[in-house]
Amino acid sequence: MTKYVIKPLPILKIELDMGSFTYRMYYGKKIWAPIYSWYVTDGGRNILIDSAVDAEFVRKSKGIPTKEIMSFEDSLGSLGLRSNDIDLVIQTHLHYDHCGNTFKCRNAKVVVQKEELKFALSPHPAMMNVYHKPFLQGLRFEVVRGRCEIFPGIELIPAPGHSPGTQAVSVVTAKGKAVITGFCSMKENFEPPEEVQEAFPVIPPGIHTNVMDAFDSVLSIRGIADILIPQHDPSFLNISSIP
């Protein structure tokens, strides 16, 4: 079985209310949430899971307090790569903060779930502010539907709820199956306060299109991962490689 290495590439941090990540919990707690692109390689292919977004776009178009950690170009440069070296971008979903740099990867195919692309091109008004259709123009989409293995050791797992077509990505590493959640989450989504765990074994994302689907997805992903990678958890800011 092919073994992969995952390298977190933190691009920026944005200031949000914790309740954006944790449905019905931690409201009023301000946090700086990191936004990552995840580089995956087996020594041959250059794969990204999500591409993050430039801090300047978030500041100007969304008015959200933002701190740049590193530009997308510099983050790839730290690995000796340029955007044109990327062979494949797997989009967990198409919210603007996950796909804002994908258009820079001109040679890459872009893998996305059919339901996500359909919704992103014509989002419900209640969710329109988290999509930015200009980021999707000109991308070479490779549309998938449902659970599938795109390469030996890399599996796409539907995880709807945060958005209609969110997908988690399971990557076989030397220390087991690492799963990037797909939906926006932190470790708190998988580790609720002890006093509520009987009723709420997990916490769905605070932003969602279907909270029950979101709950089920969090519970399911927690059960299959040897190494759990919540999409926005700050614990990966200072980790150079997984495993």
Backbone as CSV, one residue per row, in Angstrom:
resi,resn,N_x,N_y,N_z,CA_x,CA_y,CA_z,C_x,C_y,C_z
1,MET,0.832,-1.198,0.000,0.000,0.000,0.000,0.874,1.258,0.000
2,THR,0.544,2.180,-0.880,1.273,3.447,-0.933,1.102,4.216,0.372
3,LYS,2.203,4.778,0.863,2.169,5.603,2.071,2.458,7.053,1.688
4,TYR,1.673,7.957,2.251,1.788,9.370,1.920,2.243,10.174,3.136
5,VAL,2.757,11.346,2.848,3.089,12.342,3.859,2.193,13.557,3.621
6,ILE,1.675,14.125,4.699,0.842,15.323,4.631,1.600,16.460,5.291
7,LYS,1.678,17.586,4.598,2.340,18.764,5.153,1.331,19.909,5.265
8,PRO,1.018,20.339,6.502,0.111,21.477,6.657,0.775,22.761,6.168
9,LEU,0.032,23.529,5.381,0.505,24.822,4.899,-0.444,25.900,5.415
10,PRO,-0.152,26.471,6.587,-1.032,27.518,7.122,-0.838,28.821,6.349
11,ILE,-1.921,29.364,5.823,-1.852,30.540,4.957,-2.245,31.815,5.711
12,LEU,-3.282,31.730,6.531,-3.759,32.909,7.252,-4.566,32.484,8.461
13,LYS,-4.888,33.466,9.297,-5.799,33.282,10.419,-6.875,34.356,10.324
14,ILE,-8.109,33.978,10.653,-9.197,34.952,10.673,-9.871,34.924,12.048
15,GLU,-10.338,36.087,12.473,-10.993,36.192,13.771,-12.484,35.914,13.621
16,LEU,-12.952,34.917,14.354,-14.348,34.514,14.294,-14.861,34.205,15.691
17,ASP,-16.169,34.115,15.797,-16.778,33.596,17.011,-16.669,32.073,16.988
18,MET,-16.301,31.476,18.100,-16.149,30.024,18.167,-17.430,29.300,17.736
19,GLY,-18.573,29.945,17.949,-19.839,29.338,17.556,-19.962,29.079,16.073
20,SER,-19.104,29.709,15.257,-19.090,29.400,13.829,-18.677,27.953,13.581
21,PHE,-17.957,27.382,14.529,-17.473,26.007,14.399,-18.277,25.015,15.234
22,THR,-18.891,25.487,16.304,-19.503,24.577,17.278,-20.967,24.960,17.506
23,TYR,-21.842,24.235,16.888,-23.276,24.498,16.933,-23.807,24.501,18.375
24,ARG,-24.401,25.624,18.774,-25.058,25.808,20.077,-24.092,25.805,21.253
25,MET,-22.804,25.933,20.993,-21.829,25.958,22.080,-20.748,26.995,21.812
26,TYR,-20.173,27.512,22.854,-19.026,28.436,22.843,-19.322,29.773,22.162
27,TYR,-20.591,30.175,22.093,-20.890,31.471,21.492,-20.307,32.591,22.349
28,GLY,-19.790,33.622,21.685,-19.201,34.761,22.377,-17.710,34.631,22.620
29,LYS,-17.144,33.460,22.353,-15.711,33.250,22.525,-15.001,33.572,21.207
30,LYS,-14.196,34.619,21.183,-13.476,35.004,19.971,-12.202,34.163,19.818
31,ILE,-11.967,33.718,18.595,-10.785,32.902,18.314,-10.150,33.364,17.002
32,TRP,-8.866,33.025,16.835,-8.187,33.196,15.558,-8.080,31.820,14.911
33,ALA,-8.874,31.610,13.864,-8.953,30.304,13.221,-7.993,30.230,12.042
34,PRO,-7.077,29.275,12.045,-6.172,29.135,10.890,-6.871,28.528,9.689
35,ILE,-6.431,28.942,8.517,-6.914,28.373,7.259,-5.706,27.764,6.551
36,TYR,-5.819,26.488,6.221,-4.702,25.728,5.681,-4.957,25.287,4.240
37,SER,-3.878,25.069,3.537,-3.843,24.152,2.415,-3.013,22.962,2.888
38,TRP,-3.344,21.769,2.410,-2.660,20.559,2.872,-1.953,19.914,1.684
39,TYR,-0.628,19.815,1.761,0.153,19.212,0.689,0.312,17.725,0.978
40,VAL,0.022,16.911,-0.033,0.097,15.455,0.106,0.981,14.907,-1.004
41,THR,1.922,14.050,-0.624,2.782,13.464,-1.650,3.203,12.052,-1.265
42,ASP,3.435,11.261,-2.308,4.029,9.929,-2.130,5.430,9.911,-2.708
43,GLY,5.968,11.102,-2.956,7.272,11.215,-3.575,7.194,11.359,-5.079
44,GLY,5.970,11.231,-5.620,5.768,11.375,-7.053,4.807,12.502,-7.362
45,ARG,3.538,12.292,-7.082,2.520,13.293,-7.355,2.581,14.446,-6.353
46,ASN,2.193,15.628,-6.835,2.035,16.806,-5.968,0.548,17.116,-5.842
47,ILE,0.007,16.861,-4.665,-1.429,16.982,-4.437,-1.684,18.012,-3.339
48,LEU,-2.676,18.849,-3.553,-3.164,19.735,-2.503,-4.580,19.331,-2.121
49,ILE,-4.855,19.381,-0.839,-6.228,19.303,-0.359,-6.605,20.708,0.090
50,ASP,-7.479,21.332,-0.685,-7.848,22.740,-0.533,-6.644,23.650,-0.820
51,SER,-6.944,24.922,-1.058,-5.865,25.860,-1.405,-5.890,27.118,-0.552
52,ALA,-6.833,27.191,0.407,-6.992,28.377,1.256,-7.353,29.591,0.394
53,VAL,-7.061,30.789,0.896,-7.423,32.032,0.213,-6.442,33.105,0.665
54,ASP,-6.268,34.130,-0.134,-5.368,35.216,0.256,-6.010,36.074,1.339
55,ALA,-5.198,36.487,2.304,-5.693,37.302,3.416,-6.307,38.606,2.919
56,GLU,-5.722,39.188,1.897,-6.206,40.472,1.386,-7.636,40.362,0.870
57,PHE,-7.974,39.249,0.237,-9.344,39.046,-0.242,-10.325,39.040,0.919
58,VAL,-9.980,38.338,1.986,-10.876,38.247,3.137,-11.070,39.616,3.779
59,ARG,-9.980,40.370,3.931,-10.078,41.704,4.533,-10.962,42.624,3.708
60,LYS,-10.725,42.628,2.396,-11.408,43.594,1.545,-12.859,43.214,1.253
61,SER,-13.118,41.939,0.990,-14.456,41.560,0.540,-15.373,41.100,1.666
62,LYS,-14.797,40.639,2.778,-15.619,40.118,3.866,-15.553,40.970,5.127
63,GLY,-14.545,41.835,5.222,-14.421,42.689,6.398,-14.103,41.937,7.672
64,ILE,-13.497,40.773,7.540,-13.162,39.955,8.708,-11.724,40.245,9.118
65,PRO,-11.461,40.486,10.402,-10.067,40.673,10.837,-9.210,39.475,10.442
66,THR,-8.072,39.765,9.832,-7.266,38.722,9.201,-5.788,38.953,9.466
67,LYS,-5.051,37.873,9.672,-3.595,37.935,9.795,-2.991,36.958,8.795
68,GLU,-2.167,37.462,7.889,-1.478,36.561,6.966,-0.366,35.822,7.695
69,ILE,-0.284,34.536,7.476,0.824,33.738,7.991,1.903,33.618,6.917
70,MET,1.479,33.260,5.720,2.394,33.112,4.590,1.548,33.140,3.324
71,SER,2.050,33.724,2.268,1.302,33.698,1.016,1.247,32.267,0.482
72,PHE,0.282,32.021,-0.357,0.161,30.705,-0.982,1.436,30.360,-1.745
73,GLU,1.954,31.338,-2.491,3.161,31.109,-3.274,4.360,30.801,-2.390
74,ASP,4.489,31.532,-1.277,5.616,31.283,-0.379,5.481,29.943,0.340
75,SER,4.242,29.552,0.637,4.048,28.264,1.311,4.489,27.113,0.407
76,LEU,4.150,27.202,-0.874,4.626,26.182,-1.811,6.139,26.291,-1.999
77,GLY,6.641,27.524,-2.027,8.076,27.729,-2.168,8.871,27.106,-1.045
78,SER,8.276,27.056,0.151,8.969,26.434,1.287,9.183,24.937,1.070
79,LEU,8.426,24.366,0.111,8.577,22.950,-0.231,9.349,22.767,-1.528
80,GLY,9.844,23.888,-2.085,10.545,23.819,-3.353,9.628,23.685,-4.547
81,LEU,8.373,24.158,-4.390,7.369,24.020,-5.438,6.839,25.376,-5.882
82,ARG,6.250,25.372,-7.073,5.477,26.501,-7.558,4.053,26.019,-7.836
83,SER,3.137,26.957,-7.994,1.743,26.570,-8.188,1.558,25.708,-9.436
84,ASN,2.349,25.935,-10.468,2.230,25.137,-11.692,2.718,23.706,-11.523
85,ASP,3.376,23.405,-10.396,3.847,22.041,-10.137,2.758,21.146,-9.553
86,ILE,1.650,21.734,-9.144,0.590,20.947,-8.508,-0.173,20.161,-9.567
87,ASP,-0.275,18.852,-9.342,-0.949,17.961,-10.295,-2.448,17.869,-10.039
88,LEU,-2.839,17.950,-8.768,-4.227,17.713,-8.400,-4.581,18.544,-7.173
89,VAL,-5.751,19.155,-7.197,-6.302,19.808,-6.007,-7.597,19.101,-5.655
90,ILE,-7.668,18.567,-4.463,-8.908,17.970,-3.953,-9.610,19.031,-3.134
91,GLN,-10.803,19.417,-3.565,-11.575,20.405,-2.806,-12.525,19.687,-1.841
92,THR,-12.286,19.898,-0.560,-13.215,19.311,0.411,-14.601,19.918,0.241
93,HIS,-14.652,21.206,-0.047,-15.868,21.900,-0.455,-15.431,23.209,-1.101
94,LEU,-16.394,24.017,-1.538,-16.052,25.179,-2.351,-16.373,26.503,-1.683
95,HIS,-16.405,26.547,-0.343,-16.458,27.837,0.336,-15.203,28.619,-0.042
96,TYR,-15.348,29.938,-0.111,-14.263,30.766,-0.650,-12.935,30.568,0.074
97,ASP,-12.984,30.284,1.389,-11.737,30.171,2.143,-11.014,28.852,1.892
98,HIS,-11.638,27.962,1.140,-11.011,26.675,0.832,-10.546,26.560,-0.618
99,CYS,-10.995,27.481,-1.474,-10.661,27.333,-2.896,-10.121,28.620,-3.517
100,GLY,-9.778,29.611,-2.695,-9.417,30.920,-3.221,-8.117,30.983,-3.993
101,ASN,-7.254,29.982,-3.831,-5.989,29.968,-4.577,-5.926,28.873,-5.634
102,THR,-7.005,28.132,-5.785,-6.971,26.984,-6.699,-6.723,27.411,-8.142
103,PHE,-7.250,28.565,-8.530,-7.077,29.014,-9.919,-5.606,29.245,-10.280
104,LYS,-4.752,29.407,-9.274,-3.323,29.615,-9.529,-2.618,28.325,-9.954
105,CYS,-3.256,27.188,-9.670,-2.669,25.882,-9.999,-3.118,25.496,-11.409
106,ARG,-2.519,26.106,-12.396,-3.020,26.049,-13.775,-2.924,24.670,-14.415
107,ASN,-2.047,23.831,-13.910,-1.885,22.498,-14.504,-2.645,21.419,-13.743
108,ALA,-3.382,21.814,-12.744,-4.014,20.834,-11.858,-5.448,20.508,-12.275
109,LYS,-5.809,19.245,-12.145,-7.216,18.862,-12.139,-7.771,19.146,-10.743
110,VAL,-9.054,19.437,-10.671,-9.680,19.832,-9.416,-10.825,18.869,-9.127
111,VAL,-10.675,18.079,-8.087,-11.648,17.040,-7.755,-12.659,17.580,-6.754
112,VAL,-13.934,17.428,-7.086,-15.004,17.946,-6.237,-16.218,17.030,-6.369
113,GLN,-17.013,16.963,-5.319,-18.252,16.201,-5.385,-19.281,16.924,-6.259
114,LYS,-20.052,16.151,-7.004,-21.043,16.707,-7.927,-22.019,17.631,-7.206
115,GLU,-22.494,17.223,-6.044,-23.477,18.033,-5.319,-22.885,19.358,-4.863
116,GLU,-21.600,19.369,-4.549,-20.962,20.606,-4.105,-20.824,21.599,-5.253
117,LEU,-20.386,21.131,-6.395,-20.226,22.027,-7.537,-21.578,22.585,-7.970
118,LYS,-22.584,21.753,-8.008,-23.926,22.205,-8.379,-24.410,23.303,-7.441
119,PHE,-24.211,23.121,-6.151,-24.669,24.105,-5.173,-23.830,25.376,-5.240
120,ALA,-22.521,25.231,-5.425,-21.627,26.388,-5.462,-21.933,27.308,-6.640
121,LEU,-22.371,26.732,-7.748,-22.684,27.533,-8.930,-24.027,28.241,-8.809
122,SER,-24.874,27.764,-7.917,-26.166,28.413,-7.696,-26.570,28.245,-6.232
123,PRO,-25.840,28.915,-5.324,-26.091,28.693,-3.894,-27.407,29.297,-3.428
124,HIS,-27.963,28.696,-2.396,-29.133,29.272,-1.741,-28.745,30.647,-1.189
125,PRO,-29.648,31.637,-1.231,-29.303,32.975,-0.727,-28.760,32.986,0.695
126,ALA,-29.208,32.046,1.531,-28.742,32.013,2.916,-27.268,31.639,3.020
127,MET,-26.716,31.019,1.975,-25.324,30.571,2.000,-24.463,31.282,0.969
128,MET,-25.030,32.260,0.286,-24.316,32.881,-0.829,-23.026,33.559,-0.390
129,ASN,-22.983,34.067,0.839,-21.795,34.825,1.272,-20.571,33.956,1.480
130,VAL,-20.722,32.631,1.547,-19.549,31.769,1.744,-19.029,31.189,0.434
131,TYR,-19.696,31.518,-0.680,-19.220,31.102,-1.995,-18.793,32.333,-2.792
132,HIS,-17.869,32.144,-3.728,-17.390,33.235,-4.580,-17.153,32.642,-5.964
133,LYS,-18.155,32.743,-6.817,-18.115,32.053,-8.103,-16.931,32.415,-8.997
134,PRO,-16.403,33.653,-8.952,-15.222,33.920,-9.788,-14.038,32.997,-9.498
135,PHE,-13.943,32.477,-8.260,-12.856,31.545,-7.955,-12.991,30.219,-8.721
136,LEU,-14.175,29.929,-9.240,-14.426,28.640,-9.881,-14.259,28.687,-11.392
137,GLN,-14.145,29.872,-11.942,-14.083,30.021,-13.390,-12.760,29.492,-13.944
138,GLY,-12.860,28.698,-14.983,-11.675,28.192,-15.664,-11.021,26.994,-15.011
139,LEU,-11.570,26.489,-13.910,-10.962,25.332,-13.253,-11.275,24.049,-14.034
140,ARG,-10.333,23.130,-14.031,-10.487,21.847,-14.731,-11.071,20.827,-13.755
141,PHE,-12.391,20.887,-13.592,-13.043,20.042,-12.594,-13.087,18.583,-13.037
142,GLU,-12.796,17.722,-12.076,-13.037,16.291,-12.226,-14.096,15.946,-11.182
143,VAL,-15.317,15.743,-11.651,-16.459,15.602,-10.748,-16.621,14.139,-10.342
144,VAL,-16.771,13.917,-9.049,-17.006,12.574,-8.524,-18.351,12.572,-7.796
145,ARG,-18.847,11.389,-7.558,-20.121,11.269,-6.841,-20.013,10.118,-5.851
146,GLY,-20.030,10.473,-4.583,-19.992,9.450,-3.555,-18.584,9.063,-3.147
147,ARG,-18.513,7.986,-2.410,-17.240,7.521,-1.857,-16.413,6.839,-2.939
148,CYS,-15.139,7.186,-3.028,-14.300,6.570,-4.055,-12.831,6.741,-3.687
149,GLU,-12.006,5.860,-4.222,-10.554,5.949,-4.077,-10.003,6.548,-5.362
150,ILE,-9.338,7.711,-5.260,-8.831,8.355,-6.473,-7.409,7.909,-6.803
151,PHE,-6.657,7.531,-5.798,-5.361,6.885,-5.967,-5.270,5.821,-4.876
152,PRO,-4.444,4.803,-5.039,-4.260,3.856,-3.941,-3.845,4.593,-2.665
153,GLY,-4.646,4.454,-1.626,-4.330,5.081,-0.350,-4.938,6.455,-0.137
154,ILE,-5.643,7.011,-1.137,-6.347,8.289,-0.961,-7.811,8.082,-1.315
155,GLU,-8.664,8.223,-0.309,-10.092,7.955,-0.476,-10.897,9.212,-0.153
156,LEU,-11.906,9.473,-0.966,-12.836,10.567,-0.745,-14.082,10.022,-0.064
157,ILE,-14.477,10.694,1.021,-15.593,10.202,1.836,-16.624,11.310,1.980
158,PRO,-17.820,11.160,1.403,-18.835,12.191,1.562,-19.104,12.484,3.035
159,ALA,-19.161,13.778,3.359,-19.394,14.224,4.738,-20.304,15.450,4.701
160,PRO,-21.529,15.285,4.190,-22.407,16.436,3.965,-22.924,17.043,5.264
161,GLY,-23.461,18.236,5.121,-24.052,18.929,6.265,-23.515,20.328,6.397
162,HIS,-22.190,20.462,6.464,-21.580,21.796,6.452,-21.910,22.475,5.134
163,SER,-21.818,21.725,4.055,-22.312,22.111,2.742,-22.863,20.841,2.104
164,PRO,-23.639,20.963,1.016,-24.268,19.758,0.468,-23.290,18.697,-0.020
165,GLY,-22.132,19.132,-0.518,-21.196,18.166,-1.088,-19.848,18.115,-0.413
166,THR,-19.797,18.442,0.857,-18.526,18.328,1.583,-18.007,16.899,1.527
167,GLN,-16.692,16.769,1.355,-16.072,15.451,1.408,-14.844,15.491,2.305
168,ALA,-14.695,14.464,3.118,-13.462,14.262,3.871,-12.475,13.532,2.970
169,VAL,-11.199,13.610,3.320,-10.159,12.940,2.535,-9.344,12.059,3.469
170,SER,-9.352,10.772,3.196,-8.595,9.795,3.966,-7.290,9.494,3.238
171,VAL,-6.195,9.607,3.968,-4.864,9.442,3.379,-4.101,8.396,4.204
172,VAL,-3.625,7.359,3.559,-2.848,6.333,4.256,-1.427,6.850,4.472
173,THR,-1.013,6.895,5.739,0.330,7.320,6.106,1.060,6.170,6.797
174,ALA,2.303,6.408,7.134,3.097,5.378,7.807,2.545,5.047,9.193
175,LYS,1.711,5.928,9.743,1.160,5.692,11.081,-0.348,5.515,11.066
176,GLY,-0.884,5.146,9.916,-2.301,4.855,9.850,-3.049,5.818,8.958
177,LYS,-4.363,5.734,9.043,-5.244,6.495,8.177,-5.474,7.892,8.756
178,ALA,-4.941,8.905,8.067,-5.161,10.297,8.464,-6.351,10.824,7.679
179,VAL,-7.291,11.449,8.380,-8.497,11.943,7.721,-8.620,13.444,7.935
180,ILE,-8.544,14.196,6.838,-8.840,15.629,6.866,-10.351,15.757,6.781
181,THR,-10.940,16.411,7.762,-12.381,16.305,7.981,-13.233,16.804,6.828
182,GLY,-12.765,17.797,6.088,-13.599,18.382,5.043,-14.450,19.506,5.570
183,PHE,-15.330,19.231,6.500,-16.149,20.271,7.118,-15.299,21.112,8.065
184,CYS,-15.686,22.365,8.229,-14.938,23.288,9.095,-15.095,22.859,10.547
185,SER,-13.981,22.550,11.184,-14.044,22.003,12.534,-12.742,22.242,13.267
186,MET,-12.821,22.062,14.595,-11.659,22.049,15.475,-11.783,20.817,16.370
187,LYS,-10.798,20.614,17.223,-10.849,19.413,18.059,-12.070,19.407,18.953
188,GLU,-12.595,20.598,19.284,-13.776,20.670,20.147,-15.001,20.009,19.520
189,ASN,-15.073,19.960,18.203,-16.197,19.279,17.552,-16.217,17.790,17.846
190,PHE,-15.037,17.239,18.109,-14.917,15.806,18.360,-14.770,15.484,19.838
191,GLU,-14.544,16.511,20.651,-14.353,16.325,22.089,-15.220,17.327,22.846
192,PRO,-16.534,17.122,22.888,-17.416,18.056,23.611,-17.102,18.059,25.105
193,PRO,-17.533,19.103,25.815,-17.361,19.107,27.273,-17.974,17.853,27.895
194,GLU,-17.311,17.341,28.903,-17.724,16.072,29.506,-19.174,16.082,29.953
195,GLU,-19.637,17.226,30.446,-20.994,17.274,31.004,-22.091,17.152,29.950
196,VAL,-21.749,17.293,28.666,-22.777,17.188,27.624,-22.563,15.989,26.718
197,GLN,-21.523,15.189,26.971,-21.157,14.136,26.027,-22.230,13.068,25.874
198,GLU,-23.021,12.812,26.902,-24.058,11.785,26.791,-25.097,12.173,25.749
199,ALA,-25.473,13.458,25.733,-26.456,13.937,24.762,-25.813,14.332,23.444
200,PHE,-24.595,14.863,23.521,-23.900,15.364,22.340,-22.511,14.733,22.264
201,PRO,-22.396,13.524,21.703,-21.068,12.891,21.604,-20.124,13.659,20.684
202,VAL,-20.685,14.426,19.755,-19.905,15.317,18.891,-20.698,16.604,18.716
203,ILE,-20.029,17.634,18.209,-20.683,18.918,17.955,-20.600,19.199,16.461
204,PRO,-21.739,19.384,15.793,-21.686,19.702,14.361,-21.169,21.117,14.131
205,PRO,-20.709,21.406,12.923,-20.255,22.765,12.618,-21.361,23.785,12.840
206,GLY,-20.970,24.979,13.269,-21.948,26.031,13.502,-22.538,26.571,12.216
207,ILE,-21.791,26.488,11.116,-22.290,26.870,9.796,-22.617,25.591,9.044
208,HIS,-23.854,25.482,8.571,-24.273,24.229,7.943,-25.494,24.472,7.060
209,THR,-25.715,23.557,6.133,-26.953,23.549,5.354,-27.937,22.522,5.909
210,ASN,-27.438,21.552,6.662,-28.301,20.556,7.297,-27.606,20.085,8.568
211,VAL,-28.126,20.513,9.715,-27.413,20.248,10.965,-27.421,18.763,11.322
212,MET,-28.461,18.023,10.940,-28.490,16.593,11.268,-27.484,15.816,10.432
213,ASP,-27.405,16.159,9.147,-26.356,15.544,8.315,-24.970,15.899,8.844
214,ALA,-24.817,17.148,9.271,-23.522,17.593,9.796,-23.136,16.804,11.037
215,PHE,-24.078,16.606,11.938,-23.832,15.814,13.146,-23.392,14.400,12.773
216,ASP,-24.127,13.766,11.867,-23.806,12.395,11.466,-22.430,12.309,10.822
217,SER,-22.064,13.333,10.047,-20.757,13.326,9.393,-19.626,13.427,10.404
218,VAL,-19.779,14.300,11.401,-18.745,14.423,12.438,-18.575,13.089,13.169
219,LEU,-19.696,12.469,13.525,-19.648,11.193,14.246,-18.987,10.107,13.394
220,SER,-19.349,10.064,12.116,-18.797,9.040,11.228,-17.296,9.211,11.024
221,ILE,-16.855,10.441,10.765,-15.428,10.682,10.507,-14.598,10.386,11.749
222,ARG,-15.127,10.731,12.933,-14.398,10.421,14.162,-14.154,8.915,14.288
223,GLY,-15.081,8.123,13.785,-14.984,6.679,13.953,-14.036,5.981,13.009
224,ILE,-13.620,6.651,11.922,-12.787,5.950,10.939,-11.335,6.412,10.919
225,ALA,-11.018,7.480,11.626,-9.677,8.064,11.523,-8.729,7.503,12.577
226,ASP,-7.538,7.118,12.148,-6.453,6.840,13.089,-5.804,8.159,13.521
227,ILE,-5.668,9.071,12.561,-5.149,10.414,12.820,-6.211,11.389,12.337
228,LEU,-6.802,12.112,13.261,-7.898,13.019,12.932,-7.340,14.421,12.693
229,ILE,-7.710,15.026,11.572,-7.214,16.358,11.220,-8.403,17.301,11.064
230,PRO,-8.866,17.918,12.167,-9.922,18.928,12.044,-9.427,20.097,11.199
231,GLN,-10.254,20.520,10.280,-9.823,21.387,9.192,-9.199,22.717,9.619
232,HIS,-9.615,23.264,10.756,-9.115,24.578,11.175,-8.470,24.556,12.564
233,ASP,-8.042,23.393,13.006,-7.503,23.317,14.359,-6.115,23.964,14.440
234,PRO,-5.893,24.837,15.433,-4.599,25.526,15.534,-3.437,24.619,15.903
235,SER,-3.716,23.396,16.324,-2.625,22.504,16.737,-1.703,22.132,15.577
236,PHE,-2.117,22.375,14.333,-1.286,22.024,13.180,-0.436,23.192,12.687
237,LEU,-0.514,24.334,13.373,0.247,25.509,12.942,1.751,25.274,12.979
238,ASN,2.205,24.504,13.941,3.642,24.297,14.118,4.082,22.870,13.836
239,ILE,3.269,22.169,13.061,3.606,20.795,12.680,4.028,20.803,11.216
240,SER,5.206,20.318,10.943,5.707,20.380,9.568,5.271,19.200,8.735
241,SER,4.935,18.066,9.392,4.639,16.869,8.629,3.753,15.936,9.429
242,ILE,2.817,15.289,8.763,1.961,14.260,9.340,2.166,12.998,8.517
243,PRO,2.607,11.873,9.020,2.865,11.671,10.441,4.219,12.263,10.832
